[in-house]
Amino acid sequence: MNSTTARARSGRRGLRGAVLGAAVVAALLTTTACQGEDGGAEATASPTGAARTTAPAAPTTDSGTGSGSPSAAPAPTATGSGDSGETGGGNGTEYADCEAAGLGTHVELQDGPGETPRHFLLTVTNRSRTPCVLNEAPILRLRAGNSAPIVETLGEPDDEPVVVEGGGKAYAGLYVFGNDEGGEAEYDQSDRFTATLVAGEGTELSGTLVFDLPEGLGTVSVDDAARVNGWAGTEGLAMRPITRL
């Protein structure tokens, strides 16, 4: 083989190698591009390798008030004790029963000058700022000491409790003497009236209210005809039944 032929063949082999090299490079570039596309898909996959899909939003019952779904709503809680949240022993209100130590007392004669003292208005004043409750009628005695007889209530006392606002007043009417002068009924003399209060469930509360007689009356005649009216929120309601006696 001459040198010219050898060079020609050598040139053809070089060209073929170049062509093959270019084809390999093109194939490598195509493979790299595909891998790049697969890598991009893998970048959006979930950590477990599963393809991530967009799930439809779950329905909600939230109205925008923050209450959430019914299954997540807290159970309702009670706001009272079952009897309007009373604190005074079942009086049916949110206020405690009045205590004797927290009440001021006053007595006013309702009969005119020259008449036998028989009708009196008993007044109590709530000396605190907090409302309190008076129930039924006072347990009243016309003479000092727990051995003195209790005055009978005029009719049935109202079951509705009387709420005495802070600084407010409540009233009870009292009739003390039914014996006409010259009669044969027994009677006594009294210089004051005493009373205890009734709790919401009907039991007697501790403490005693003392009602001193109005100025100018040393004593008054009292007998078993005496009657006391239940507590009332006004003077008129307290005295109207009493004045008929």
C-alpha positions in Angstrom: 0.0 0.0 0.0 1.4 3.3 -0.9 1.5 6.2 1.3 -1.3 8.1 -0.5 -3.7 5.3 0.0 -2.8 4.9 3.6 -3.4 8.6 4.2 -6.8 8.4 2.5 -8.0 5.5 4.6 -6.6 7.1 7.7 -8.7 10.2 6.8 -11.9 8.2 6.4 -11.4 6.5 9.7 -10.9 9.9 11.3 -14.1 11.2 9.8 -16.1 8.1 10.8 -14.8 8.5 14.3 -15.8 12.1 14.4 -19.3 11.2 13.1 -19.7 8.5 15.7 -18.4 10.8 18.4 -21.0 13.4 17.4 -23.7 10.8 17.5 -22.7 9.7 21.0 -22.7 13.3 22.2 -26.1 13.9 20.8 -27.5 10.7 22.4 -25.9 11.8 25.7 -27.5 15.2 25.5 -30.9 13.7 24.8 -30.6 11.3 27.7 -29.6 14.2 30.0 -32.6 16.3 28.9 -35.0 13.4 29.6 -33.5 12.9 33.0 -33.9 16.6 33.7 -37.6 16.3 32.8 -38.0 13.2 35.0 -36.2 15.0 37.8 -38.6 17.9 37.6 -41.5 15.5 37.9 -39.9 13.8 40.9 -39.4 17.2 42.6 -43.2 17.6 42.8 -43.8 14.1 44.1 -44.8 13.4 47.7 -42.1 12.3 50.2 -43.3 8.7 49.8 -42.7 8.6 46.1 -46.3 8.7 45.1 -47.4 11.3 42.6 -49.0 14.3 44.4 -52.5 15.2 43.3 -54.7 18.1 44.3 -57.7 16.7 46.3 -61.0 18.6 46.4 -61.5 20.7 49.5 -63.6 19.0 52.2 -67.0 20.6 52.8 -67.2 22.8 55.9 -70.0 23.9 58.1 -68.1 27.0 59.4 -70.3 30.0 59.0 -67.4 32.4 59.6 -68.1 32.8 63.2 -65.4 30.5 64.4 -67.8 27.8 65.7 -66.3 25.0 63.5 -68.0 21.8 62.5 -70.8 20.4 64.7 -68.7 17.4 65.8 -66.0 19.8 67.1 -68.4 22.1 68.9 -68.1 22.1 72.7 -70.9 20.7 74.8 -73.2 23.3 76.4 -72.5 24.2 80.0 -75.0 25.1 82.7 -75.2 28.7 83.7 -77.4 28.3 86.8 -78.1 25.9 89.6 -81.5 24.7 88.4 -83.4 27.3 90.5 -82.4 30.5 88.7 -79.0 30.3 90.4 -80.4 31.3 93.8 -77.9 31.8 96.6 -80.2 32.4 99.5 -81.6 28.9 100.1 -84.1 28.3 97.3 -85.9 31.7 97.2 -86.2 31.5 93.4 -83.9 34.5 92.6 -80.3 35.1 92.0 -80.0 37.0 95.3 -79.4 35.8 98.9 -82.0 36.1 101.6 -81.8 39.3 103.7 -80.1 38.9 107.0 -81.3 40.7 110.1 -77.9 42.3 110.7 -78.1 44.0 107.3 -81.5 45.6 107.8 -82.5 48.8 109.5 -85.9 49.0 111.1 -88.6 51.6 111.6 -92.2 51.7 112.9 -94.9 54.2 112.0 -98.3 54.5 113.6 -101.2 54.6 111.1 -104.0 55.7 113.5 -104.9 59.3 114.0 -104.6 61.4 117.3 -106.9 60.2 120.0 -107.5 56.8 118.4 -106.4 53.6 120.1 -103.0 52.6 118.5 -103.8 49.5 116.5 -102.3 49.8 113.0 -98.6 50.0 112.4 -96.4 50.1 109.3 -93.2 48.1 109.8 -90.3 49.2 107.5 -87.0 47.5 106.8 -84.1 49.2 104.9 -81.4 47.3 103.1 -78.2 48.9 104.4 -76.0 47.2 101.9 -75.4 47.9 98.2 -76.4 44.4 97.2 -80.1 43.4 96.7 -81.5 40.8 99.1 -84.7 38.9 99.4 -87.5 38.8 101.9 -89.8 35.8 102.0 -93.4 35.3 103.1 -94.0 37.3 106.3 -91.9 38.2 109.3 -92.1 35.8 112.3 -93.3 38.5 114.7 -93.7 38.7 118.5 -95.3 41.7 120.2 -93.4 41.2 123.4 -89.7 40.6 124.1 -88.4 37.1 124.4 -88.8 33.9 122.3 -91.4 32.7 124.7 -93.8 35.4 123.5 -96.5 34.1 121.1 -96.0 34.5 117.4 -98.5 36.9 115.7 -100.7 35.1 113.2 -100.3 36.0 109.5 -103.2 37.7 107.9 -104.3 35.3 105.2 -101.8 33.4 103.2 -98.6 35.4 102.6 -97.6 35.9 99.0 -95.2 33.2 97.7 -93.5 35.7 95.5 -90.3 36.9 97.1 -89.7 40.6 97.6 -86.3 41.8 96.3 -85.0 44.7 98.3 -82.6 46.7 96.3 -79.4 48.1 97.9 -80.6 51.0 100.0 -84.2 50.1 99.3 -87.1 49.4 101.6 -89.8 46.8 102.1 -92.9 46.9 104.3 -95.3 44.8 106.4 -98.6 45.9 107.9 -99.3 45.1 111.6 -102.6 45.1 113.6 -101.9 44.7 117.4 -105.1 45.1 119.4 -108.7 44.0 118.8 -110.2 44.4 122.3 -112.6 47.2 122.7 -112.4 49.2 125.9 -114.4 47.5 128.6 -114.2 44.1 126.9 -113.4 40.9 128.6 -110.6 39.7 126.3 -107.1 39.5 127.8 -104.5 41.9 126.6 -100.9 42.9 127.5 -98.7 46.0 127.1 -95.7 46.1 124.8 -93.0 48.6 124.3 -91.5 47.1 121.1 -92.0 44.4 118.5 -89.4 41.8 117.5 -89.2 39.7 114.4 -87.1 37.0 112.7 -87.0 36.4 109.0 -87.9 33.3 106.9 -85.4 31.7 104.5 -86.4 30.8 101.0 -87.2 27.2 102.0 -89.3 28.3 104.9 -86.9 27.8 107.8 -86.4 30.5 110.4 -83.2 32.6 110.0 -80.9 33.6 112.8 -80.9 37.1 114.1 -83.6 39.3 115.5 -85.1 42.5 114.1 -86.2 45.0 116.8 -88.9 47.5 116.0 -89.0 50.3 118.6 -92.3 52.1 119.0 -92.7 55.5 117.5 -91.6 58.4 119.6 -94.4 59.4 122.0 -95.7 55.9 122.5 -94.3 54.3 125.7 -96.4 51.1 125.3 -99.3 49.8 123.3 -102.0 47.3 124.1 -101.7 44.0 122.3 -103.8 40.8 122.3 -104.5 37.6 120.4 -106.4 39.5 117.7 -103.0 40.8 116.3 -102.3 40.0 112.7 -99.3 40.7 110.5 -99.3 41.0 106.7 -96.7 39.5 104.4 -93.7 41.6 103.1 -94.6 44.0 100.3 -92.7 46.4 98.0 -94.9 49.4 98.8 -96.6 50.9 101.8 -100.0 50.7 100.2 -99.8 47.0 99.5 -98.6 46.4 103.1 -101.3 48.4 104.8 -104.4 47.9 102.7 -105.5 44.6 104.2 -104.5 45.7 107.7 -106.6 48.8 107.7 -109.7 46.7 107.1 -109.3 45.2 110.6 
